[in-house]
């Protein structure tokens, strides 16, 4: 049972009564009559063969209020795309699959590259960006949820609670961020959020002084969750990172474009578990190590745009302040785990903090050495301005892929 406390400057919608899925879905069906609802599923082909996604699709197939489902499919051959068409065919809702590695979408991507407007990195950011473009191109949904495809503890009320704040016409939210406790297998998870983001935001506030953006970011109970929902008009001016800074980047864009009272966070699950990334202590090229660098750079870039000077001297102070705060948090999390009958490996926690502290310096050095780096994928409004027919071509490519291969 959650508390009802409101912290920070973003509204928190709690789970106070464990309302049934049937009740929530009944209201959402009514909302959908005047405000059509959609869902984006960014997926790797490998997830179709995993444990989580088949269960997720079985449950989404029973959801009565969705007008549109858009699946972004990465790393798929032609045969795998055909398999995906069959895999998702059990969905009774209108759905389409963006075959991101198919010749039609690659040809469109090549056109955008010539204009300097295509995503520069493969990954979730690129996948999500094209799915958002397709949502704009079709105009079928006015409010849209997005969640990952590796959730092992998926239930229908997760989706219902996630989309409710932007579906209810009596609410004025443009964006809603899902949050939950990262607990699974008798352990406290979510190390990057607990041991990097939270103490780093505290350290930045201590070193740089009060800053509304840092206060905004520190208001989110789980800023790294891959689950959020939004009104369709949000998509036009949203610039999203193509790296691991996606979730931080999206929140930063919402802070730039909207007042805090148009943004909320909502408790979407009592229990949440998904695929875990390796800590990657010996390499900065993958796992939680690369994630921590990308996230930290995303924060530094945002602060620089607000006129804050990030240099070698204050980087050392930020790192030292972070390190002390993060180590203190380990004791806090240990106590929280113990009272809840959970385990917490203090040695691994401290190794994580040591790596994150090192990577804060790594991120700062990278940021200072390449100040002209363009980490964001351009907004769709900019792309449409440069290539007015882009949404038509995107929609056509997706439809032609589906028509050609769904019959074979």
N, C-alpha and C positions, 0 to 999 in steps of 0.2 A: 504494500500500500504506500503510495507516494505522499509526500507532504504537499501543502498548498502554498509554500513560500515563493514569493516573486523576488528573484535576485537580478541585479544588473538592469539594463535598459531595454531588454527584449521580453515580451510577454511569454510566460511559460504556461502551457496547457497541460495539466497533470492527468494522470489516470487515478482518480479518486475512488471509483466505484466498480472497476472492471466490468463496464457495460458490455452486454453481449454483442457479438458480431451481427446478429439478426436485427437488433435495434438500430445499430449504426448504419447498416446497409439499407434498411427501410427508409431512413432519412436521406441517405445518399441517392437512392432511386428517385425520390421526389426532387432533390436538388438538380439531378441530371436532366430533368425534363426541360429546364430553362438554362442550365449551365452544363453542357456536355463534358464528360470527364474522360481523361485518357491516362495511359501508363506507358512509360519508357523503360525498356529492359536492355541495358548494355551488356552484351554477353560475348565471351570467347566460345568458339565451337567446343572446346574441351569441356565446358560446363554442361553441355547437353549430355555428355557421357558420365557426368559426376553424380553424386548422391543428392545434392540440393535441388538443382533446377527441375528435374522431373516432378518432384513433390510440389515445388512452387507452382508449376504450370497446372497440375491437377487441381490445386486449390484456386488459382485464378480463374480457371474454367467455370467455377461455380459462382463467381462474382457477378451480380446482376446489374451493376450501374455503369460499367465502362462502355463508352462508345467507340474507343479506339485503343489498340495496343500496338506500339512501335518497338520492334526488336532490332537492335544493332548487333550484327554478327561479324566478329573479327576472327582472323586466322582460319578461314574456311576455303577449301577447294570447291570445285563445281559439285562433285559428288557429295561433299559435306553440306553444301548449300541445299541440295535436293533433299538430303536427309533432314535438314532443319525445317524445310517446308512441311514434311511429313510429321516431324516431331511436334511442331506448333499447331498442326491442323486440328488438334482436339479442342483448341480455343474456339468457342462459339462466337466470341466478339469479333468485330472487324479487326484484322491484324495484317501487318506487312512486315517483311524482314528486309533490312538494309544489308545487302551482301557487300560489305565494305571492300572486299578483295576481288570483287567481280569486275569484268572489263568495263561495264557501263559506268559504275561509280568511280572507278579508277580514271576513266577518261574525263569525267567531270572534275575530279581532283586535279588532274593535269592542267585543265583550263584555269583553275583557280591558282595553281602554282605559278603559271605564267604571269598572273596579275599580282603575285606576292601575297595572296589571300588564303592559301590553303594551310591546314595544320602542318606543322613542321615535324611533329613526332607522332609515331604510332602509339596507340594506347587508349585508355578509357576516355580521356579528354576529347580526342578526335572522334571516337565512337559516339559519345554523348552529343557533341556539336552537330554532327550530321543528323542524328535523330531529332534534335531540336529544330533543325532546318526543315526536316520533313513534317514535323508538327505544324510549323508555320505554313508550309506549302499546301497542306491538305485543309487546314482550317476546321477540322472535325471536332477538336476538343478545345474548350475554353480554360479548363483547369487540368493540370497534368501532374501526376506523381512519377517519381523516378526512384527505383531501388535496385540494389545489386542482385546478382543471380546465383550467389553462393551462400545464401542464408540457410543454415541447417535447421533452424528452429522456426521456420516460416509458418505464420497463421494468417487467416484472412483479415483478422482485426488489425494486423500491422498495417496493411494497405488502407483499410477503412479509416483508421486514426490518422494516418499520414496525409491523406488527401482531404479529410474533413475540413480543416481550417480554410482552405482555398476553394472549397466546394460550397460551403454554407453561404447563401447570399446575404445573410444578416451580418456576417463577418466582413471586415475590410482588409484582410491580409492579402498581400501579393505573393508572399513567400513563406513557407513553413519548413522548418528543419526538424527531422526526427531525432529523438534521443532515446537512450536505453542504458541499462547497466550491462557492461561487458563481463559477464560471469558465465563460465562453462567448465564442466569437468572438475568441479570443486575448486576452481582457481579464479583469481581476479585477473582479467585480461585487459586489453586496451592500453598497452604500455606507451605508445607514442602520444596518445592524448593525455594520459596521467603524468608521464615522466618527462615529456618534452613540451607539449603545447601549453598546458596549464602553468608550470613553473616558469617557462620562458615569457609568457604574457605578464606574469607577476614581476619578473625581473625587468622587462622592458618598461613597465609602469614605474618601477622604482628608480631606474637609471634616467629615463627620459622625462619623467614627470607625468601628470595627468594628461590623458589623451582620449578623446571620445571614441576613436576607432578601437584602441586597445580595450577600453571599457566595454564596447560593443562585442568584441570578439570574446572577452572574458565572461560575457553573459551566457554563452552557450554551454550547456551541460555536456554535450559531446560534439564538438565542432568538426570532428573527422568522420562522422557518420556518412555513409554513402546514400542515405535516404533523405530526399527532400521533395517538396511539391511547390508549384508556382502557377500563377495565372499566365495565360499565353502571351500577354503583352510584355511580360518580363524578358522574353527571349530576344526581342529586337535589339536591345542595347547591351546584352550580357556578353562580356569578354571573359572566356574561361581559359585557364592554363591547360596545357597539353601534358603536363608532367604530374607528379604525385601531389602537387600543390592544388589540385582541382578543388577539393572541398573548401580549403582556406580561401582560394581565389574566388569561388562563387560567393562566399560570405562577404568578402571584401567588396565585390561588385554590388552586392545588395546594399551594403553600407554607403557606397558611392551614389547609388541611383535612387534610394528610397529612404524615407524617414523611418526611424526605429519602430514607430507604432504601426507600420505596415508589414512588419516582420514578426514571426513568432516561432517558438519551438514547441514540439508536442511529444509527449511520452507515448511511444508506439509499441513497446514490447516489455513484458515482465522478464523474459528470458531471450537472449540473442546470442547466437554463435555463428561464425562463418569461417571461411578459409583463413588460416593464419600465415603471415609472412615470416620468413626467417629473420633473425636479428642481424645477420651478416656483419659480424664484428670485424672480419678481416678485409672487407671490401666496401667501397662506397658506390658500387655500380648496381646494387640491387637490394631487395629486401627492405627492412626497416631503416637501414643505414641511408640508402638513397632517399627514401621517403622523408627522413628527418632533414636532410639537406634541402630538398625541394620545398618543404613546408617552411623552413626557416628563411630561405631566400624569398619566398612569397611574402612573408611578413616584412622583411627588410625593404623589398621593393615598394610595398604599400606605404611604409613610413617615410621613405625617401620622397614619394610623390606629395607628401604632406609637409615637406620642408625640413624634416629631421635629417641631421647629418649623421651618416653611418660611416665611421672611419676606424682605422686600426686601433686607436686608443680606446674609444668607447666600446669597441668590440670585445676587448679584453675584460673591461668592466662588466659588460653584459654577460659574458661567459662565466666569470667568477661569481656574479650575483645569482645567475641561473643555477650554477652547480650547488651552491649552499642551499637555495630554496628547494631544489629537486631532492637533495639528500634528506632534508627535513620531511618532505612529503612521503618518503619511503616508510618512515615510522608511522605516519598517519595511515597509509594504506595497509600496513601490516596490522595495525590495531583494528581497522575496519574489517579486514579479512577474518581475523580471529573471532570477533564477536559474532560473525555470520557463519562460522564453521568452515571457512575457506582457507586454502593454503596460499602462501606467498613466499617465493624464494628470494630472500634478501640479497644473496650473492648475485643472482642474475639481475635483480633490480638495480644494484649498484653498478654492475658492468654496463647495463643499458644507459644509465645516467652518465657514466664516463664516456661512452661512445657518443651520446648526444651532445655532450659538452664539446668534445673534439669536433663534431660535425657542425656545431654552431660557428666555430672559427673557420671551418672549411667553407661553409655557406657564405660567411662574410667575405672571405678572400675571393671567392668566385664572383660575388656580387660587385666587389670593388674593381676586380680586373676586367669585368665585362659590363660596364654601365649601360651600354647600348643594346644589350640583349633584349629580344622581343619575345617574352614568354607566353603572351596571350594569343589565342586564336582570335582573329578579328570578329567584331560583332556582326550579326546577320544584317543589320541595317547598313553597315559599311559595304558588305559584300553585295547586297542588292543594289546599292548605289552604283557600284562599279560594274556589275553584271546583272542588269534588270531581269534577265530571263532565268536566273540561276535556280529559283525555287521551282519553276515549271520544269526545267531540265532534271532537277533532283527527283521530283515526283514521278516524272515520266520514266526515268531509269529504274526506279524501284518497281513501278507497275509492270514495266516490260520484263524485268527479271522474273517477277512472280508469275506473270501470264505464260512466259515461255517454258519455265521449268516446273511449274506446278502440274503440268499435264504429262510430264515425262516420268 
